[in-house]
Amino acid sequence: MLKLAFITLGIVALAVVLLCIKMIIVPNGTFSSTHISGNKEMRRRGIHCVQSMDAMERKENRHKVSERRKTETKN
C-alpha cells in the first residue's frame, strides 16, 4: 500500500514538473494567458469573455430613447 502511494506521488510530482517546465527553465518564465482577452486575434475581432460581454450588455445606455408613449389626458 505504501509502495503504491509513493508511485502515485512520484507520477503527480513528475506531472507538475512537466507542466511548469517553461517556468523552471526560462528566466522570468510565466504561464501564457489562457483568458480570451489575452489573445491578440480575439481582441482584433472584438470577441471578449462572457463576463465582459455581459457587463457591456447590462450597462445603461445614456443615449437611449424612451419607447413608452405618453398618454394624453382629455379635457
Beta strands, then each sheet from edge to edge (+ up, - down):
end
